[in-house]
Amino acid sequence: MTVSDQQGWRLRRVGDRVRTLRHARDMSQERLATLAGTARSTIVVLEGGGRNITLGTLFGIADALSVRAAALLDDRTHQTYDGAGATGNTGGTREYP
């Protein structure tokens, strides 16, 4: 697999994770974009695996979905998030897929 192939595969996986988390929250692309501070077209292309986004956009999307940014990048990361960076299932944190 070439570097370009690997990057395309990774972008598709991030897009798949964003879509899955958005659907789990019954959230429209428009609502996610608004909460993340980005354009709906960014979400559309990202979910299709066709956009390389900035870290700022990644963090905005993660915050809008109430997940750690790492959860969008790594299949193995499905931790809880309380908005202040704490993980685990204690004191007011919520668990997300």
PyMOL commands that place a pseudoatom at each C-alpha (Angstrom):
pseudoatom trace, name=CA, resn=MET, resi=1, chain=A, elem=C, hetatm=0, pos=[0.000, 0.000, 0.000]
pseudoatom trace, name=CA, resn=THR, resi=2, chain=A, elem=C, hetatm=0, pos=[1.436, 3.379, -0.978]
pseudoatom trace, name=CA, resn=VAL, resi=3, chain=A, elem=C, hetatm=0, pos=[1.582, 6.389, 1.329]
pseudoatom trace, name=CA, resn=SER, resi=4, chain=A, elem=C, hetatm=0, pos=[-1.165, 7.997, -0.749]
pseudoatom trace, name=CA, resn=ASP, resi=5, chain=A, elem=C, hetatm=0, pos=[-3.336, 4.869, -0.407]
pseudoatom trace, name=CA, resn=GLN, resi=6, chain=A, elem=C, hetatm=0, pos=[-2.753, 4.815, 3.354]
pseudoatom trace, name=CA, resn=GLN, resi=7, chain=A, elem=C, hetatm=0, pos=[-3.675, 8.474, 3.693]
pseudoatom trace, name=CA, resn=GLY, resi=8, chain=A, elem=C, hetatm=0, pos=[-6.867, 7.964, 1.670]
pseudoatom trace, name=CA, resn=TRP, resi=9, chain=A, elem=C, hetatm=0, pos=[-7.809, 4.973, 3.801]
pseudoatom trace, name=CA, resn=ARG, resi=10, chain=A, elem=C, hetatm=0, pos=[-7.207, 6.955, 6.995]
pseudoatom trace, name=CA, resn=LEU, resi=11, chain=A, elem=C, hetatm=0, pos=[-9.276, 9.899, 5.766]
pseudoatom trace, name=CA, resn=ARG, resi=12, chain=A, elem=C, hetatm=0, pos=[-12.149, 7.547, 4.931]
pseudoatom trace, name=CA, resn=ARG, resi=13, chain=A, elem=C, hetatm=0, pos=[-11.949, 5.985, 8.418]
pseudoatom trace, name=CA, resn=VAL, resi=14, chain=A, elem=C, hetatm=0, pos=[-12.095, 9.426, 10.091]
pseudoatom trace, name=CA, resn=GLY, resi=15, chain=A, elem=C, hetatm=0, pos=[-15.066, 10.335, 7.906]
pseudoatom trace, name=CA, resn=ASP, resi=16, chain=A, elem=C, hetatm=0, pos=[-16.779, 7.060, 8.797]
pseudoatom trace, name=CA, resn=ARG, resi=17, chain=A, elem=C, hetatm=0, pos=[-16.253, 7.705, 12.514]
pseudoatom trace, name=CA, resn=VAL, resi=18, chain=A, elem=C, hetatm=0, pos=[-17.630, 11.236, 12.271]
pseudoatom trace, name=CA, resn=ARG, resi=19, chain=A, elem=C, hetatm=0, pos=[-20.713, 9.987, 10.410]
pseudoatom trace, name=CA, resn=THR, resi=20, chain=A, elem=C, hetatm=0, pos=[-21.277, 7.134, 12.882]
pseudoatom trace, name=CA, resn=LEU, resi=21, chain=A, elem=C, hetatm=0, pos=[-20.990, 9.414, 15.907]
pseudoatom trace, name=CA, resn=ARG, resi=22, chain=A, elem=C, hetatm=0, pos=[-23.182, 12.077, 14.278]
pseudoatom trace, name=CA, resn=HIS, resi=23, chain=A, elem=C, hetatm=0, pos=[-25.889, 9.518, 13.490]
pseudoatom trace, name=CA, resn=ALA, resi=24, chain=A, elem=C, hetatm=0, pos=[-25.696, 8.108, 17.038]
pseudoatom trace, name=CA, resn=ARG, resi=25, chain=A, elem=C, hetatm=0, pos=[-26.547, 11.607, 18.267]
pseudoatom trace, name=CA, resn=ASP, resi=26, chain=A, elem=C, hetatm=0, pos=[-29.317, 12.073, 15.701]
pseudoatom trace, name=CA, resn=MET, resi=27, chain=A, elem=C, hetatm=0, pos=[-27.470, 15.163, 14.477]
pseudoatom trace, name=CA, resn=SER, resi=28, chain=A, elem=C, hetatm=0, pos=[-27.669, 16.646, 10.990]
pseudoatom trace, name=CA, resn=GLN, resi=29, chain=A, elem=C, hetatm=0, pos=[-24.574, 17.624, 9.040]
pseudoatom trace, name=CA, resn=GLU, resi=30, chain=A, elem=C, hetatm=0, pos=[-25.745, 21.232, 9.257]
pseudoatom trace, name=CA, resn=ARG, resi=31, chain=A, elem=C, hetatm=0, pos=[-26.045, 21.078, 13.063]
pseudoatom trace, name=CA, resn=LEU, resi=32, chain=A, elem=C, hetatm=0, pos=[-22.637, 19.429, 13.429]
pseudoatom trace, name=CA, resn=ALA, resi=33, chain=A, elem=C, hetatm=0, pos=[-21.055, 22.060, 11.193]
pseudoatom trace, name=CA, resn=THR, resi=34, chain=A, elem=C, hetatm=0, pos=[-22.647, 24.872, 13.194]
pseudoatom trace, name=CA, resn=LEU, resi=35, chain=A, elem=C, hetatm=0, pos=[-21.514, 23.438, 16.530]
pseudoatom trace, name=CA, resn=ALA, resi=36, chain=A, elem=C, hetatm=0, pos=[-18.026, 22.731, 15.159]
pseudoatom trace, name=CA, resn=GLY, resi=37, chain=A, elem=C, hetatm=0, pos=[-17.664, 26.197, 13.660]
pseudoatom trace, name=CA, resn=THR, resi=38, chain=A, elem=C, hetatm=0, pos=[-17.170, 24.996, 10.116]
pseudoatom trace, name=CA, resn=ALA, resi=39, chain=A, elem=C, hetatm=0, pos=[-19.103, 24.792, 6.856]
pseudoatom trace, name=CA, resn=ARG, resi=40, chain=A, elem=C, hetatm=0, pos=[-21.553, 21.982, 6.093]
pseudoatom trace, name=CA, resn=SER, resi=41, chain=A, elem=C, hetatm=0, pos=[-19.569, 21.304, 2.910]
pseudoatom trace, name=CA, resn=THR, resi=42, chain=A, elem=C, hetatm=0, pos=[-16.557, 20.455, 5.099]
pseudoatom trace, name=CA, resn=ILE, resi=43, chain=A, elem=C, hetatm=0, pos=[-18.600, 17.815, 6.941]
pseudoatom trace, name=CA, resn=VAL, resi=44, chain=A, elem=C, hetatm=0, pos=[-20.017, 16.416, 3.686]
pseudoatom trace, name=CA, resn=VAL, resi=45, chain=A, elem=C, hetatm=0, pos=[-16.598, 16.005, 2.080]
pseudoatom trace, name=CA, resn=LEU, resi=46, chain=A, elem=C, hetatm=0, pos=[-14.987, 14.768, 5.327]
pseudoatom trace, name=CA, resn=GLU, resi=47, chain=A, elem=C, hetatm=0, pos=[-17.629, 12.069, 5.765]
pseudoatom trace, name=CA, resn=GLY, resi=48, chain=A, elem=C, hetatm=0, pos=[-16.968, 11.015, 2.183]
pseudoatom trace, name=CA, resn=GLY, resi=49, chain=A, elem=C, hetatm=0, pos=[-13.268, 10.617, 2.979]
pseudoatom trace, name=CA, resn=GLY, resi=50, chain=A, elem=C, hetatm=0, pos=[-12.209, 13.361, 0.630]
pseudoatom trace, name=CA, resn=ARG, resi=51, chain=A, elem=C, hetatm=0, pos=[-10.941, 16.171, 2.819]
pseudoatom trace, name=CA, resn=ASN, resi=52, chain=A, elem=C, hetatm=0, pos=[-7.811, 16.644, 4.850]
pseudoatom trace, name=CA, resn=ILE, resi=53, chain=A, elem=C, hetatm=0, pos=[-8.924, 18.907, 7.721]
pseudoatom trace, name=CA, resn=THR, resi=54, chain=A, elem=C, hetatm=0, pos=[-6.958, 21.113, 10.101]
pseudoatom trace, name=CA, resn=LEU, resi=55, chain=A, elem=C, hetatm=0, pos=[-6.430, 20.203, 13.734]
pseudoatom trace, name=CA, resn=GLY, resi=56, chain=A, elem=C, hetatm=0, pos=[-8.634, 23.137, 14.688]
pseudoatom trace, name=CA, resn=THR, resi=57, chain=A, elem=C, hetatm=0, pos=[-11.489, 21.683, 12.652]
pseudoatom trace, name=CA, resn=LEU, resi=58, chain=A, elem=C, hetatm=0, pos=[-10.857, 18.209, 14.098]
pseudoatom trace, name=CA, resn=PHE, resi=59, chain=A, elem=C, hetatm=0, pos=[-11.034, 19.583, 17.651]
pseudoatom trace, name=CA, resn=GLY, resi=60, chain=A, elem=C, hetatm=0, pos=[-14.181, 21.556, 16.821]
pseudoatom trace, name=CA, resn=ILE, resi=61, chain=A, elem=C, hetatm=0, pos=[-15.882, 18.444, 15.440]
pseudoatom trace, name=CA, resn=ALA, resi=62, chain=A, elem=C, hetatm=0, pos=[-14.773, 16.360, 18.425]
pseudoatom trace, name=CA, resn=ASP, resi=63, chain=A, elem=C, hetatm=0, pos=[-16.125, 18.963, 20.853]
pseudoatom trace, name=CA, resn=ALA, resi=64, chain=A, elem=C, hetatm=0, pos=[-19.420, 19.146, 18.940]
pseudoatom trace, name=CA, resn=LEU, resi=65, chain=A, elem=C, hetatm=0, pos=[-19.725, 15.354, 19.177]
pseudoatom trace, name=CA, resn=SER, resi=66, chain=A, elem=C, hetatm=0, pos=[-18.596, 15.306, 22.854]
pseudoatom trace, name=CA, resn=VAL, resi=67, chain=A, elem=C, hetatm=0, pos=[-15.709, 12.949, 22.186]
pseudoatom trace, name=CA, resn=ARG, resi=68, chain=A, elem=C, hetatm=0, pos=[-11.959, 13.250, 22.483]
pseudoatom trace, name=CA, resn=ALA, resi=69, chain=A, elem=C, hetatm=0, pos=[-10.266, 14.134, 19.203]
pseudoatom trace, name=CA, resn=ALA, resi=70, chain=A, elem=C, hetatm=0, pos=[-8.354, 10.847, 19.461]
pseudoatom trace, name=CA, resn=ALA, resi=71, chain=A, elem=C, hetatm=0, pos=[-11.657, 8.968, 19.129]
pseudoatom trace, name=CA, resn=LEU, resi=72, chain=A, elem=C, hetatm=0, pos=[-11.962, 10.334, 15.596]
pseudoatom trace, name=CA, resn=LEU, resi=73, chain=A, elem=C, hetatm=0, pos=[-8.458, 9.173, 14.706]
pseudoatom trace, name=CA, resn=ASP, resi=74, chain=A, elem=C, hetatm=0, pos=[-8.183, 5.752, 16.338]
pseudoatom trace, name=CA, resn=ASP, resi=75, chain=A, elem=C, hetatm=0, pos=[-10.608, 2.816, 16.246]
pseudoatom trace, name=CA, resn=ARG, resi=76, chain=A, elem=C, hetatm=0, pos=[-9.416, 1.683, 19.653]
pseudoatom trace, name=CA, resn=THR, resi=77, chain=A, elem=C, hetatm=0, pos=[-10.234, 4.994, 21.363]
pseudoatom trace, name=CA, resn=HIS, resi=78, chain=A, elem=C, hetatm=0, pos=[-13.784, 5.005, 22.674]
pseudoatom trace, name=CA, resn=GLN, resi=79, chain=A, elem=C, hetatm=0, pos=[-13.292, 6.814, 25.960]
pseudoatom trace, name=CA, resn=THR, resi=80, chain=A, elem=C, hetatm=0, pos=[-15.631, 9.014, 27.860]
pseudoatom trace, name=CA, resn=TYR, resi=81, chain=A, elem=C, hetatm=0, pos=[-15.250, 12.761, 27.828]
pseudoatom trace, name=CA, resn=ASP, resi=82, chain=A, elem=C, hetatm=0, pos=[-16.563, 15.410, 30.162]
pseudoatom trace, name=CA, resn=GLY, resi=83, chain=A, elem=C, hetatm=0, pos=[-15.461, 18.484, 28.200]
pseudoatom trace, name=CA, resn=ALA, resi=84, chain=A, elem=C, hetatm=0, pos=[-12.478, 19.079, 30.475]
pseudoatom trace, name=CA, resn=GLY, resi=85, chain=A, elem=C, hetatm=0, pos=[-10.334, 16.218, 29.242]
pseudoatom trace, name=CA, resn=ALA, resi=86, chain=A, elem=C, hetatm=0, pos=[-11.177, 13.710, 31.971]
pseudoatom trace, name=CA, resn=THR, resi=87, chain=A, elem=C, hetatm=0, pos=[-11.735, 10.114, 30.959]
pseudoatom trace, name=CA, resn=GLY, resi=88, chain=A, elem=C, hetatm=0, pos=[-13.447, 7.246, 32.667]
pseudoatom trace, name=CA, resn=ASN, resi=89, chain=A, elem=C, hetatm=0, pos=[-17.012, 6.826, 33.808]
pseudoatom trace, name=CA, resn=THR, resi=90, chain=A, elem=C, hetatm=0, pos=[-17.015, 8.827, 36.999]
pseudoatom trace, name=CA, resn=GLY, resi=91, chain=A, elem=C, hetatm=0, pos=[-18.607, 12.021, 38.167]
pseudoatom trace, name=CA, resn=GLY, resi=92, chain=A, elem=C, hetatm=0, pos=[-20.642, 13.504, 35.334]
pseudoatom trace, name=CA, resn=THR, resi=93, chain=A, elem=C, hetatm=0, pos=[-18.769, 12.003, 32.415]
pseudoatom trace, name=CA, resn=ARG, resi=94, chain=A, elem=C, hetatm=0, pos=[-20.757, 10.409, 29.624]
pseudoatom trace, name=CA, resn=GLU, resi=95, chain=A, elem=C, hetatm=0, pos=[-19.806, 7.305, 27.701]
pseudoatom trace, name=CA, resn=TYR, resi=96, chain=A, elem=C, hetatm=0, pos=[-19.921, 7.421, 23.911]
pseudoatom trace, name=CA, resn=PRO, resi=97, chain=A, elem=C, hetatm=0, pos=[-19.408, 4.762, 21.261]
for i in range(1, 97): cmd.bond("trace and resi %d" % i, "trace and resi %d" % (i + 1))
show_as sticks, trace
zoom trace
